[in-house]
Amino acid sequence: MKAFKAPKASLGDLDAEAAAMLITAAADIAIILDAGGAVRDLALNSEELAQELEAQEGWLGRPWAELVAPDSRGKVGALLAEAGRTSGGPWRHINLLSARGASVPVLFSAIRIDDAGRAIAFGRDLRPLSALQQRLLEAQQSLDRDYARLRQAETRYRMLFQLWSEPVLILEGTAQKVTETNQAADRLLGRTPRRPQGREFLDIFAPRGREAVEMLLAGVRATGRADEVQVPMAEGERDITVHASPFRQENTTYLLVRLGFPAAEAGAILLPEAKSKLLKLVESVPDAFVVTGAEGRIITANAAFLDMAQLANEDQAAGEPLERWLGQPGVELEVLTASLRQRGPVRLFSTTLRGEYGATTEVEISAVSVMNGGGPCFGFAIRDVGPRVAPPARTAGRTPRSVEQLTELIGQVPLKDLVREATDVIERLCIEAALELTGDNRASAAEMLGLSRQSLYVKLRRYGLGDLPAEGSEQG
């Protein structure tokens, strides 16, 4: 603080009223305090502050410390203790209490005016500054929110850009330099994440196609409309469709370029090398592999399945229900798919696969369910186990179902179908036991079972037991 050099000469003899006017004009609020810190008088230069505090009536005679917020009471005592006769004490932020109980921020300094300990506290209303600070804080928070939204949008853009299945490049409009590529474009162009960008875009194409690409880019920049052209690539001489569209960013024109291939080549080009090899292996394995939709209709199948089903090409299988060739229609595929939905992967499910021309193959099926496009699809690995299953010489077939398989059917098929299946199993087991006990003497076996020989022969043919001649060639 720097005081007047000659206050008596410059100010003269001021009376109390003139001094009061000067004090009132110099501060938003002025409080005269006695030696004990009680309010003896006060003046407010701001009508708005006067209405907020309503201090004229209720403050006089009360200790100033009672008129401030609890967190400011210690500051009041410190302010009065530091007040001097020749200079004011340090400025302190004190929250006064309004008539409504709200805090009113005021910056105070105090000075002693006589030897009796009286002091004057000068206050500056901090509400305009607080309002300005609040607006600044809100503006900063708004900027932070906008920045967070921009970062999130950029993250989503980059994820979509990198996961896009088509090769996509971004070019700087005039220089034709590659500034950014997605993963599909990196695989196509042989880039690695560590290789720097900036390669000449025209280097991607064969020399005889570069002029057409230059004309395409020039036309897109000039007209502002998307266009495309088909040209050969530099590596492999494969034809590729170049589609370019312009956009502006930071007063610079950029081009978004998509590279497209014929449908026959697109899958092989866009799949990673390891996945392409896996796909080729699945196509070539000796075990059949089939993918179906949730309703059991075939989406795709490999060559081994076509051989087992005696089909000439995959188009004959696509869209057809798998149960057309697998096991008993309407039963076994339902069991498999229900088990996939409820218990997960199925392993080594034994059944038969029927060919288009009547061939029957003993198979084991392992299956799995995966989500695709919001719905499940099923994959079936089907292995021909006929050569490794050596049935006993006296039987040409096998039990229609095991007890375990019948148990799995509970809850999946009607009771009458379960009873029929169980009856067939028991009947066959009884016939096999009778033949074993009689040393394969069919007449004795028929007598043990209470059947005529003709009825026994019918059942033997039904279950594929024994080496029977064709129907009608043997007499009962």
Secondary structure as GFF3:
##gff-version 3
##sequence-region A 1 476
A	DSSP	alpha_helix	7	11	.	.	.	ID=ss1
A	DSSP	alpha_helix	16	26	.	.	.	ID=ss2
A	DSSP	beta_strand	29	33	.	.	.	ID=ss3
A	DSSP	beta_strand	39	44	.	.	.	ID=ss4
A	DSSP	alpha_helix	47	53	.	.	.	ID=ss5
A	DSSP	alpha_helix	55	58	.	.	.	ID=ss6
A	DSSP	three_ten_helix	64	67	.	.	.	ID=ss7
A	DSSP	three_ten_helix	70	72	.	.	.	ID=ss8
A	DSSP	alpha_helix	73	82	.	.	.	ID=ss9
A	DSSP	beta_strand	92	97	.	.	.	ID=ss10
A	DSSP	beta_strand	103	112	.	.	.	ID=ss11
A	DSSP	beta_strand	119	125	.	.	.	ID=ss12
A	DSSP	alpha_helix	127	163	.	.	.	ID=ss13
A	DSSP	beta_strand	168	172	.	.	.	ID=ss14
A	DSSP	beta_strand	178	181	.	.	.	ID=ss15
A	DSSP	alpha_helix	183	189	.	.	.	ID=ss16
A	DSSP	three_ten_helix	201	204	.	.	.	ID=ss17
A	DSSP	alpha_helix	207	223	.	.	.	ID=ss18
A	DSSP	beta_strand	227	232	.	.	.	ID=ss19
A	DSSP	beta_strand	239	249	.	.	.	ID=ss20
A	DSSP	beta_strand	252	260	.	.	.	ID=ss21
A	DSSP	alpha_helix	263	270	.	.	.	ID=ss22
A	DSSP	alpha_helix	273	284	.	.	.	ID=ss23
A	DSSP	beta_strand	288	292	.	.	.	ID=ss24
A	DSSP	beta_strand	298	301	.	.	.	ID=ss25
A	DSSP	alpha_helix	303	308	.	.	.	ID=ss26
A	DSSP	three_ten_helix	314	316	.	.	.	ID=ss27
A	DSSP	three_ten_helix	322	324	.	.	.	ID=ss28
A	DSSP	alpha_helix	332	343	.	.	.	ID=ss29
A	DSSP	beta_strand	346	354	.	.	.	ID=ss30
A	DSSP	beta_strand	360	372	.	.	.	ID=ss31
A	DSSP	beta_strand	375	384	.	.	.	ID=ss32
A	DSSP	alpha_helix	403	409	.	.	.	ID=ss33
A	DSSP	alpha_helix	415	437	.	.	.	ID=ss34
A	DSSP	alpha_helix	442	449	.	.	.	ID=ss35
A	DSSP	alpha_helix	453	463	.	.	.	ID=ss36
###
